[in-house]
Amino acid sequence: MAKATFEELLEAGVHFGHLKRKWNPYMAPYIFTEKKGIHIIDLNKTIAHLDQACAAMKQIAKSGKKILFVATKKQAKDILEAQIKPTRMPYITERWSGGMLTNFGTIRKAIRKMSSIDKMEEDGTMKTLSKRERLQMSRTRAKLDKNYGTIADMTRVPAAVFVIDVLKEHIAVKEANKLNIPTFAIVDTNSDPRNIDFIIPGNDDATKSIEAIMSKVSAAIMEGLEERKTSRDKAKTAKDAAKEAKDTKETTEAPEATAEEK
């Protein structure tokens, strides 16, 4: 698993925190110093925590479970989508709907409604409706796709939740905590890290900083998925070999049994 380097994070500006007057005292262990009124994050601790978080997410991906990624702030949403979409993990970049985790059954109903509209378009049922009804259906489908399209394949509550900006995504964190779902987050100096299980101390505002961290996260997940695929392929090969050996043995032993009966 490729690890982040000090120089790499430094160049991306991961070490820049918020103004000293905006800090959260609980972030004190992760702050290296203060410069010109701005807190500087200890990148050595960022690297250690990032490695730990990536290792945990790799194992979750390897086990076949899902991690839900949440980033609705403007400077993070495009980066999150670009980095996470290839992993086929669910993600939210538009708006966090209250109860998305704690009332997951209702969310699934909305997703099923989206699927039913797609089915109506495929089998031609949509053409039998009036123009007004078709327009209404299309608008409903567009709205559902905007809010839930990226989690359409999430059939159950995720194994973990990853957020960018703990303050902005506080509802997602609160719901995950309520359901005892492990939480991962990029935590800046103005945030409270106490409700996060895997803290990644870092600048959650700069695009370069977010991209530097998310590239490592996505790489770890892809590695976990690849190991899962390799493991399953090996298991299938071993199973096929065992079946072939069994069939061969039965074929070679059959004439001998017939001879003994005679």
N, C-alpha and C positions, 0 to 999 in steps of 0.2 A: 504494500500500500504506500503510494507516494505521499511523503510528509511535507508539510509547508516549511519553508525556511525563514529564518529571521529577516534576511534581506528582501525576500519576496513580499512579506507582510509589511515591512517598513516602506517599501516602494509604493505599495498600494494604499498607504495611509491608514492602516488598520489600527495604529496606535493612537490616533487622535480621538480624544474623548470630547465631552461637552465642557462648557464654561464651568469654572470651579463653583460658582454660586448655584449652579443647577444640579450639582452632583447628588447621588444617593449614597449615604454613609455606608450602606451594606456592600457597596462596590469597592470600598477601601482596600481590601486584600488584593485587588487586581490592578490597582493604580500604582505606577512606578514613581511618578513625580508630577509636578505642576510647572507649566511654562507659559508665561505671558497670560496668566489667568485661565489657561486651558489644561485640563487633566490629561496626562499621558499614560496610556495603558501599557502594562508590562507585557511585552510581546513574548517573552519566554513562557509566561503563564498561558497566554493565548495559544501558543503552539502545543503545550502540554494538554490543555483542555480540548483543543480541536482534534488532536490525535485520539484522545479518549472518546470523544463524541463520534468521530468517523469509524472507529473500531466497533462501537456499539451499533451504529446504523448499518454497517457492513453485515453484522451478524443477523440483524432483523431482516435485511434483504435476502440473505442467504437462506433464512428459514422460510421464505416465501410470504412473509407478512408485509403489510403496507405501512408506509409513513406518510402522514398528511402534512404537506408544506403550506404555510400561510404567510403571505406578504402582500398587503394591499396598498402599501405606500408607493407613490409614483416612481421613485428612484430604484425600487427593489423589484417590482412586479415583472418587468420585462426580463431582468436577469434571472429571476427565479424560474420563469417559464422556459427560458432558453437552456438552463442547466438541468432542470428536473424533468422536462418533457421526454427526453430520450430514455430516462430510467423507467418511464411508464408508471411512476408513482403519482397518486392524486395530489392536486394542489389547488389553492384558492388565491386568486389575484384580484378579484373584483370587489367582493363585499362578503364579510363574514355574517352569515344569517344566524341570528340567535337560536340556540338549540340544535345547531348542526351536529353536535355530538350527543348532548343530553337528550335530544328528541330525534334521534337518528331515523326512527321509523317513519316520521312525517316527511323527512327529507327524501327517504327512499320512495315514498309515494309520489313525490314531485318528479323524481327521476323516471319512475315507471310511466308517468303521464307523458313525459317527453318521448319515451320509447313507443308509447301507443300512438302518438301523433305521427311518428316516423312510419309506423306500420300502416297507418291509414293512407299515407302518401304512396307507399309501396304497392298496396293491394288495390289502389284506385278508389277507395272509399271517400277520400277527400274530394274527388271530382263530383260526387253526388250531392255535396253540400252547396249551399248558396254562396255567392261571392262574399257576402258579409261574414258568414261563418268561417269560410276559408281564411279570410283576412285575420279574423280574431284568433283562429288556431295558429296561424303563422306567427302572430305577435306573441302569443303565449309560448310557442316553441322557442322563439328567439330569446325571450326573457329567461326561460328555464335553462337554456343552453348557456347563457351569459353567467348565470349564478351557479349552476350545477354541472355544466358540461364537462368540466375538468375532473369531476369526481364520479362520473357516471359508472365507472368500473369498480367503485368502492362499495362492495356488497355488505360490508360489516364495519363496525367501529374500528379505526386504525390501531395498529400496535403502538404507535408513537406519533407525536405532533412536533413539528419544527416550525418555529416562528422567527420572523425578522422584525425586530422592534417590539419588545415586550410591552411597552406602554400602549402602542397603537393596537396591538392584538391581545389586549388584556382579557377580552371576553373568551377568546379561543383558549388561552392559558387557564382561565378559571374553569371552563367546562372540562378541559383535560384533567385538571387537578381533581375535580369532583368525581370523575370516573376512574381515577387512579391510573390514567394513561401517562406513560413517561413523556417528559417534555424536553426538547432541545431548543436552544435559542442563541442568536447573536445578541449579547447583552452589552449595551453602552453604559457609560458612567452615570447617566441620569436615570437608570432603571433599577428596579428591585429584583435581585437574582434569587430571592429565597424560594419562589415557587417554581423554579426551573431545576430539573434534575441534572441536565447536562448543559453547563454554562460555557459559552464561547465568548470570552471578553473581547470586544472589538467595536470598531466604528460601524454603526448600523445606518449611517446616512449617506456616506460617499459610495458612489457606484463601483469604483475600483476596489474598495474594501469589501463590499458585499460580494462582488464577483470573485475576488481572490479566495474568500472563504467557501463560497458555494461551489466553486470548481473542485475543491478538495472533497467536499461532501458528496457531490454527484459521482466523482471518481470512485469513492469508497463504496457507494451503493452499486455502481456498475460492476465493481470487482466482486461484490457479494453475489450479485445475480449471475455473474459468469461462473463463479465457483459452484453455485447451486446447479446450473445447467450441466457443468462438467461432472458433478457428483451424480446427477440423475442419469446422464448418458452412460457413465461407468456402471451404475446399478442395472440399467437396461441391458447393456452388453453382457454383464455377468449372468443376468437372468436368461437371456437368449442362449448363451453358451451352455448353461445348465440344462435348459430344455432340450437343446440339440443333443447334448451328451446322453440325456435320458432316453430320447427317441432312438438314438443310435444303439444304445444298450438293449432296448426292448426289441429292436429289429434283429440284432445279432443273436439274442437269446431265444427267440421264437422258434427257429428250426430245431434247436436242441431239445426243447420241451416236446415238440411233435415226435421226434425220434424216440424219446424215452417212453412216450405213450404207446408207441408201436411195439 
